[in-house]
Amino acid sequence: MMTGKNNPLGVEHIGRLLIRFAVPCILGMVISASYNLVDQIFIGRSIGIYGNAATNVAFPLAITCTALSLLFGIGGAANYNLSLGRKEYDKARFFAGNTVFLMLFGGIALSILVLLFLKPLLLLCGGTEQVMPYAESYVSVTALGIPFLILTIGGGHLIRGDGSPNYAMACSIVGAVINTILDPVFLFGLKTGIVGAAWASVIGQVISGGMVIFYLTRFHQVALGLKDLRPRVSYCLGIMALGLAPFFNQLAMMVVQIVLNNSLTFYGAASSFGSNIPLACAGIVSKVSMLFFSVIIGMAQGLQPIVGFNYGARQYDRVKEAYLKMLMAAVVVSVVSFLVFQLFPRPLASLFGDGGEEYFLLAEDFFRIFLFGVLINGIQPITANFFTAIGKPLKGVFMSLTRQILFLLPLLLILPLYFSLDGILYAAPIADFMAAITAVLMIIGEFKQMDRLKEDAVR
């Protein structure tokens, strides 16, 4: 068992640390996001537009799972690493144990709520008369896997914070591979319909969650026991305080997705596309763009233990170096993704089945216009997670809310009044650029504050 002394987070070369921690995080997040993407592809090819629309209607509930996972996982890991950096090993152990308790309790509670209020929730998320039967069948099964999904995503953060990024990645990979294998078996071999795709996801999630539980019994930096899972109010509040930024970011995504789905249904019904084609197009664009965001979020997660430990140890130059290097990498990923979405929208849309010419025309517009802001989309999530990692949750929460709530949500409500469906498409890139500018201004201010802290420590 390691005691936290001479922790490599505080002494190893920043570039090597970023690679060591970020690469497994990125792979883990991308593979985790593939649950929804793989389901979308196989469902689209076996069921068609209604299947694509159904998974889009269910998407806000998946975002809710991720929100709770990040609230507990990132909040717990941030506190864990800050405590290790300060050599407060008992606190680190209690933070880890209470994180596990919150993940289990939150996952079970959400699963029960979704099953109890399934139909009203799906109607709220924009379900139409034709889509609802598919959405209800799909979510009634995937709700059973919610506790394991939260444990996999949230537990991955804790495992990375404990110094085992490769194992955290393996937990996600195993579940995703199982899901990918079982999807075609159930959908095309056994002809189970959309229910089969749901069961494929749940089986993968159960196995991934089991792997996380196995690791938690063998923690490295501290000895984690069952007594540490007993909830302590101060520790639970501390975990949720530092997890609020990514939680609110996901919650904001959920609210925006609900508003987006209902707006697409309403304004689509008044257009030549009808209400279901816009829902289906938005669904595939959301899933494809999630691959990009998974890479960026993986980068932010890989950055968290490095800046958290070094900020706790008052090594501010290492904190700034880590942030700037990760931001440069995020810019490269953003530019590459932008070019792919601009140059190959129809091939990307065709992966999800053939919906006719109108379907492809609208899908192309979604990729080229709605995702235009991908060019600078890496800045905001990297910065929001940075503030969380250094123990400044209020700044992290504000940064998380800028893109979705402060900018995108009002634009989604206002622009369609004047430009109908086009207003929905152009709302996203405008919000993206406004959020990026805000992030740059905030990080400049934070770096100046760290310079002052460094000068005070020298005196």
Residue pairs with C-beta under 8 A, 6 or more apart in sequence:
1 220
1 221
1 222
1 223
2 163
2 220
2 221
3 89
3 221
4 84
4 87
4 89
4 92
4 221
4 222
5 87
7 84
7 85
7 309
8 17
8 163
9 17
9 81
9 85
9 305
9 306
9 309
9 310
10 85
10 309
10 310
10 313
10 315
10 318
14 306
14 318
14 321
14 322
14 325
15 325
17 306
17 322
18 302
18 303
18 306
18 322
18 325
18 326
18 329
20 165
21 160
21 165
21 302
21 303
21 305
21 306
22 298
22 299
22 301
22 302
22 303
22 326
22 329
23 165
23 302
24 160
24 165
24 166
24 168
24 169
24 302
25 160
25 165
25 168
25 169
25 298
25 299
25 301
25 302
26 294
26 295
26 298
26 299
26 302
27 169
27 172
27 173
27 298
28 156
28 168
28 169
28 171
28 172
28 173
28 298
29 172
29 294
29 295
29 297
29 298
29 301
30 291
30 294
30 295
30 298
31 169
31 172
31 173
31 176
32 152
32 153
32 172
32 175
32 176
32 294
33 287
33 290
33 291
33 293
33 294
34 176
34 179
34 180
34 291
35 175
35 176
35 179
35 201
35 204
35 205
36 55
36 59
36 62
36 287
36 290
37 287
37 288
37 290
37 291
38 176
38 179
38 180
38 183
39 55
39 179
39 183
39 197
39 198
39 200
39 201
40 52
40 55
40 283
40 284
40 287
40 352
41 351
41 352
42 183
42 184
42 187
42 188
42 197
43 51
43 52
43 54
43 55
43 187
43 194
43 197
44 51
44 52
44 284
44 351
44 352
44 353
45 352
45 353
46 187
46 188
46 193
47 54
47 134
47 193
47 194
48 353
48 355
49 276
49 277
49 280
49 353
49 355
49 359
50 130
50 131
50 134
50 276
50 280
51 134
51 194
52 279
52 280
52 283
52 284
52 352
52 353
52 355
53 128
53 131
53 134
53 276
53 279
53 280
53 283
54 127
54 131
54 134
54 135
54 138
54 194
55 135
55 138
55 283
55 287
56 126
56 261
56 279
56 280
56 282
56 283
56 286
57 122
57 125
57 126
57 127
57 131
57 132
57 135
57 261
57 279
58 122
58 125
58 135
58 138
58 139
58 142
59 125
59 257
59 283
59 286
60 125
60 254
60 257
60 258
60 261
61 114
61 121
61 125
61 139
61 142
61 143
62 142
63 250
63 251
63 253
63 254
63 257
64 110
64 250
64 251
64 254
65 107
65 110
65 146
65 149
65 150
65 153
66 153
66 250
67 246
67 247
67 250
67 251
67 253
67 254
68 103
68 106
68 107
68 110
68 150
68 154
68 247
69 103
69 149
69 150
69 152
69 153
69 154
70 153
70 154
70 157
70 243
70 246
70 247
70 249
70 250
71 102
71 106
71 240
71 243
71 244
71 246
71 247
72 99
72 102
72 103
72 106
72 150
72 154
72 239
72 240
72 243
73 99
73 103
73 153
73 154
73 155
73 156
73 157
73 158
73 243
74 157
74 242
74 243
74 245
74 246
74 301
74 304
74 385
74 388
75 99
75 238
75 239
75 240
75 241
75 242
75 243
75 244
75 247
75 388
76 95
76 96
76 98
76 99
76 102
76 154
76 157
76 158
76 161
76 239
76 243
77 99
77 157
77 158
77 160
77 161
77 304
77 305
77 308
78 161
78 242
78 243
78 304
78 308
78 388
78 389
78 391
79 91
79 92
79 95
79 235
79 238
79 239
79 242
80 92
80 95
80 96
80 99
80 158
80 161
80 162
81 161
81 304
81 305
81 308
81 309
81 312
81 389
82 308
82 309
82 311
82 312
82 391
83 89
83 91
83 92
83 95
83 312
84 92
84 221
84 309
84 312
85 308
85 309
85 310
85 311
85 312
85 313
86 312
86 313
89 221
89 222
92 221
92 222
93 222
93 223
93 224
93 228
94 228
94 232
94 235
95 235
95 238
95 239
96 158
96 162
96 219
96 222
96 224
96 228
97 224
97 225
97 227
97 228
97 229
97 230
98 228
98 229
98 231
98 232
98 235
98 236
98 239
99 154
99 158
99 239
100 155
100 158
100 216
100 224
100 229
101 229
101 230
101 231
101 236
102 231
102 236
102 239
102 240
103 150
103 151
103 154
103 155
104 147
104 151
106 150
107 146
107 147
107 148
107 149
107 150
107 151
108 147
110 146
110 147
110 150
111 143
111 144
111 146
111 147
114 121
114 139
114 143
114 146
115 140
115 143
118 136
118 139
118 140
118 143
119 132
119 136
121 139
122 132
122 135
122 136
122 139
123 132
124 258
125 135
125 257
125 258
125 261
126 258
126 261
126 262
126 264
126 265
126 279
127 135
128 265
128 275
128 276
128 279
130 276
131 276
131 279
134 194
137 193
137 194
137 195
137 198
138 194
138 195
138 197
138 198
139 198
140 198
141 195
141 198
141 199
141 202
142 198
142 201
142 202
144 202
145 201
145 202
145 205
145 206
147 209
148 202
148 205
148 206
148 208
148 209
148 210
149 205
149 209
151 209
151 212
151 213
152 171
152 172
152 175
152 205
152 208
152 209
152 211
152 212
155 168
155 171
155 209
155 212
155 213
155 215
155 216
156 168
156 169
156 171
156 172
156 212
157 168
157 301
157 304
158 216
159 165
159 167
159 168
159 171
159 212
159 215
160 168
160 301
160 302
160 304
160 305
161 304
161 305
161 308
162 219
162 220
162 221
163 220
163 221
164 215
164 220
165 302
167 211
167 215
170 211
171 208
171 211
171 212
171 215
172 208
174 204
174 207
174 208
174 211
175 204
175 205
175 207
175 208
176 204
177 204
178 200
178 203
178 204
178 207
179 200
179 201
179 203
179 204
182 196
182 199
182 200
182 203
182 204
183 196
183 197
183 200
185 196
185 200
186 192
186 196
186 197
186 199
186 200
187 193
187 196
187 197
190 196
192 199
216 224
217 224
240 247
241 393
242 388
242 391
242 393
242 396
243 388
244 388
244 393
244 396
244 397
245 384
245 385
245 387
245 388
245 393
245 395
245 396
245 397
245 399
245 400
246 384
246 385
246 388
246 396
246 400
248 397
248 400
248 401
249 381
249 384
249 400
249 401
249 404
252 400
252 401
252 403
252 404
252 405
252 409
253 404
255 404
255 405
255 409
256 404
256 405
256 408
256 409
256 412
257 286
259 409
259 412
259 413
260 282
260 412
260 424
261 279
261 282
263 412
263 413
263 416
263 424
264 275
264 278
264 279
264 282
264 421
264 424
265 275
265 278
265 279
266 275
267 278
267 416
267 420
267 421
267 424
268 274
268 275
268 276
268 277
268 278
268 279
268 421
269 275
270 420
271 278
271 420
271 421
272 358
273 358
273 362
273 421
277 355
277 358
277 359
277 362
278 362
278 421
280 355
280 359
281 349
281 359
281 362
281 363
281 366
282 366
284 348
284 349
284 351
284 352
284 363
285 363
285 366
285 367
285 370
285 371
288 341
288 348
288 367
289 341
289 371
289 374
292 333
292 334
292 337
292 374
292 377
293 377
293 381
295 333
295 337
296 330
296 333
296 334
296 377
296 378
296 381
296 382
297 381
297 385
299 326
299 329
299 330
299 333
299 378
299 382
300 326
300 381
300 382
300 384
300 385
300 386
301 385
302 326
303 322
303 323
303 326
303 382
303 385
303 386
303 389
304 385
304 388
304 389
305 389
306 318
306 322
307 319
307 322
307 323
307 386
307 389
307 390
308 389
308 390
308 391
310 316
310 318
310 319
310 322
311 319
311 389
311 390
311 391
312 391
314 453
314 454
314 457
316 450
316 451
316 453
316 454
317 454
319 390
319 450
320 447
320 450
323 382
323 386
323 443
326 382
327 378
327 379
327 382
330 378
330 379
330 382
331 378
331 379
333 378
334 374
334 375
334 376
334 377
334 378
335 375
337 374
338 371
338 372
338 374
338 375
340 348
341 348
341 367
341 368
341 371
341 374
342 367
342 368
342 372
345 363
345 364
345 366
345 367
345 368
346 360
346 363
346 364
348 363
348 367
349 359
349 360
349 363
349 364
349 367
350 360
355 363
362 421
365 425
366 425
369 425
369 426
369 428
369 429
370 424
370 425
370 428
370 429
371 428
371 429
372 428
372 429
372 432
373 428
373 429
373 430
373 431
373 432
373 433
373 436
374 432
375 432
376 432
376 433
376 436
377 432
377 436
379 435
379 436
379 439
379 440
380 399
380 402
380 403
380 432
380 435
380 436
380 438
380 439
382 439
383 399
383 439
383 442
383 443
384 396
384 399
384 400
384 439
385 396
386 396
386 443
386 446
387 393
387 395
387 396
387 399
387 442
387 446
388 396
392 446
395 442
395 446
399 438
399 439
399 442
402 434
402 435
402 438
402 439
403 431
403 432
403 434
403 435
404 431
407 430
407 431
407 434
407 435
408 427
408 428
408 431
411 423
411 427
411 430
411 431
412 424
412 427
414 423
415 423
415 424
415 426
415 427
416 423
416 424
416 427
417 423
419 426
